[in-house]
Amino acid sequence: MLLALILAYLFPAEERVNLFFFAGRVLVYVLLVFWGVKFIVTPMETNYVGAHFMHLINLPFHEAGHLVFSPLGRFMTVLGGSLGQLLMPLICAGAFLFYNQNPFGASVALWWFAESLMDLAPYINDARDLQLTLLGGVTGQEVEGHDWEYLLTNLGWLKYDHTLAHAAYNIGILVMGDHPNR
């Protein structure tokens, strides 16, 4: 009984379906499926996800995360960039689902979360190599400031950078691959 009430609240049935909105949602889903397939079948090492325009959407939330988490010390300031990049799509998904009762919007935000996780993977993967071009057009070898080198070094996990990167990428694939056929 309680579960039925919760599901009815989170996933309300629309009394009237506006054909224009329905067609728009179908178009968005089709685009996300095709785009997602491209992300999924392209190896992480190519950094296709990081070279895509969605990276420019993720970047401000990554940088803002550093600032938001800065009162919590150096480690959390550095980790805050990645947390900010991942939390924003989840916050949007929660807002769409719980405040607007809009499962469509929540599913698009969940797709964004998966893409954002896949976007972080090449950065994690680069923690030892330090070859990835960072903000400012320099690499981690040229300047100090590679988030994941700092984080993994401090945890004593630097040798696991590739494993953690593939885990992040594969979790993104699972979340994205599960979309929108729930």
C-alpha positions as CSV (number, residue, x, y, z in Angstrom):
1,M,0.0,0.0,0.0
2,L,2.7,2.5,1.0
3,L,4.9,1.5,-2.0
4,A,1.9,2.0,-4.3
5,L,1.4,5.5,-2.9
6,I,5.1,6.4,-3.2
7,L,5.2,5.1,-6.8
8,A,2.0,7.0,-7.7
9,Y,3.5,10.2,-6.3
10,L,6.9,9.8,-8.1
11,F,5.5,8.5,-11.4
12,P,2.1,10.2,-11.8
13,A,0.0,9.2,-14.8
14,E,-0.8,12.1,-17.1
15,E,-4.5,12.5,-17.7
16,R,-4.0,14.1,-21.1
17,V,-0.9,13.6,-23.2
18,N,0.1,16.6,-25.3
19,L,1.3,15.2,-28.6
20,F,3.8,18.0,-29.1
21,F,5.5,17.3,-25.7
22,F,5.3,13.5,-26.2
23,A,7.0,13.8,-29.6
24,G,9.7,16.1,-28.1
25,R,10.4,13.6,-25.3
26,V,10.7,10.8,-27.8
27,L,13.1,12.9,-29.9
28,V,15.2,13.6,-26.8
29,Y,15.3,9.9,-25.8
30,V,16.3,8.9,-29.4
31,L,19.1,11.4,-29.3
32,L,20.3,10.3,-25.9
33,V,20.2,6.7,-27.0
34,F,22.3,7.3,-30.1
35,W,24.6,9.6,-28.3
36,G,24.9,7.2,-25.4
37,V,25.7,4.3,-27.7
38,K,28.5,6.4,-29.2
39,F,29.9,7.0,-25.7
40,I,29.5,3.4,-24.7
41,V,31.2,1.8,-27.8
42,T,34.1,4.3,-27.8
43,P,37.0,3.2,-25.6
44,M,37.7,5.4,-22.5
45,E,41.3,5.9,-23.6
46,T,40.2,8.0,-26.6
47,N,38.8,10.6,-24.3
48,Y,35.8,11.0,-26.7
49,V,33.5,11.9,-23.8
50,G,36.0,14.5,-22.5
51,A,36.4,16.1,-25.9
52,H,32.6,16.5,-26.3
53,F,30.7,19.7,-25.6
54,M,29.1,18.0,-22.5
55,H,32.5,18.3,-20.9
56,L,32.1,22.1,-21.1
57,I,28.8,21.7,-19.2
58,N,30.4,19.5,-16.6
59,L,33.4,21.8,-16.1
60,P,31.8,24.7,-14.3
61,F,30.2,22.3,-11.8
62,H,33.6,20.6,-11.3
63,E,35.3,23.9,-10.6
64,A,32.5,25.1,-8.4
65,G,32.8,21.9,-6.4
66,H,36.4,22.8,-5.5
67,L,35.1,26.1,-4.0
68,V,32.1,24.6,-2.3
69,F,34.1,21.9,-0.5
70,S,37.1,24.2,0.3
71,P,36.1,24.7,4.0
72,L,36.5,21.0,4.5
73,G,40.3,20.9,4.0
74,R,42.7,20.3,1.1
75,F,41.7,16.7,0.4
76,M,38.0,17.5,0.2
77,T,38.7,20.7,-1.8
78,V,40.4,18.6,-4.4
79,L,37.8,15.8,-4.3
80,G,35.1,18.4,-4.4
81,G,35.6,19.1,-8.1
82,S,34.7,15.6,-9.0
83,L,31.9,15.5,-6.4
84,G,30.5,18.8,-7.7
85,Q,30.5,17.4,-11.3
86,L,28.7,14.2,-10.1
87,L,26.3,15.8,-7.6
88,M,24.8,18.4,-9.9
89,P,23.1,15.9,-12.2
90,L,21.9,13.9,-9.2
91,I,20.5,17.0,-7.6
92,C,18.7,17.8,-10.8
93,A,17.4,14.3,-11.0
94,G,16.1,14.6,-7.5
95,A,14.5,18.0,-8.1
96,F,12.8,16.7,-11.3
97,L,11.5,13.6,-9.6
98,F,10.6,14.7,-6.0
99,Y,9.7,18.4,-6.5
100,N,8.3,18.4,-10.1
101,Q,7.1,14.8,-10.3
102,N,8.8,14.7,-13.7
103,P,10.3,11.2,-14.3
104,F,11.3,12.2,-17.9
105,G,13.4,15.1,-16.6
106,A,14.9,12.9,-13.9
107,S,15.8,10.2,-16.5
108,V,17.6,12.8,-18.6
109,A,19.5,14.1,-15.5
110,L,20.4,10.4,-14.7
111,W,21.8,10.1,-18.2
112,W,23.8,13.3,-17.6
113,F,25.1,11.7,-14.3
114,A,26.3,8.6,-16.3
115,E,27.9,10.9,-18.9
116,S,29.6,12.9,-16.2
117,L,31.0,9.7,-14.6
118,M,32.3,8.6,-17.9
119,D,33.8,12.2,-18.4
120,L,35.8,11.8,-15.1
121,A,37.2,8.4,-16.1
122,P,40.0,9.7,-18.4
123,Y,41.0,12.2,-15.7
124,I,41.3,9.4,-13.1
125,N,43.1,7.2,-15.7
126,D,45.7,9.9,-16.2
127,A,46.8,10.2,-12.5
128,R,50.2,8.5,-13.2
129,D,50.8,9.5,-16.8
130,L,49.9,13.2,-16.3
131,Q,49.5,13.6,-20.1
132,L,45.9,14.9,-20.2
133,T,45.5,18.6,-21.0
134,L,44.1,20.4,-18.0
135,L,42.3,23.7,-17.6
136,G,44.8,26.3,-18.8
137,G,46.1,24.2,-21.7
138,V,48.9,22.5,-19.6
139,T,49.4,18.9,-18.5
140,G,49.8,17.5,-15.0
141,Q,53.6,17.1,-15.8
142,E,53.9,20.8,-16.5
143,V,52.1,22.1,-13.4
144,E,51.0,20.9,-10.0
145,G,47.3,20.5,-9.7
146,H,46.1,17.2,-11.2
147,D,43.2,16.3,-8.9
148,W,43.4,12.6,-9.2
149,E,47.1,12.4,-8.9
150,Y,46.8,14.2,-5.6
151,L,43.9,12.2,-4.3
152,L,45.2,8.7,-5.2
153,T,48.7,9.6,-4.0
154,N,47.3,10.6,-0.6
155,L,45.2,7.5,-0.4
156,G,48.2,5.3,-1.5
157,W,46.1,4.1,-4.4
158,L,48.0,5.7,-7.3
159,K,48.8,2.3,-8.8
160,Y,45.1,1.7,-9.1
161,D,44.4,4.7,-11.3
162,H,43.6,2.6,-14.4
163,T,41.4,0.2,-12.4
164,L,39.4,3.0,-10.8
165,A,39.1,4.8,-14.1
166,H,37.7,1.7,-15.8
167,A,35.3,1.1,-12.8
168,A,34.0,4.7,-13.1
169,Y,33.6,4.4,-16.9
170,N,31.9,1.0,-16.6
171,I,29.5,2.2,-13.9
172,G,28.7,5.1,-16.3
173,I,28.0,2.6,-19.0
174,L,25.7,0.6,-16.8
175,V,23.7,3.6,-15.7
176,M,23.6,5.0,-19.3
177,G,23.0,1.5,-20.8
178,D,20.0,1.0,-18.5
179,H,18.5,4.2,-19.8
180,P,15.7,4.7,-20.9
181,N,14.4,1.1,-20.9
182,R,13.5,0.9,-17.2
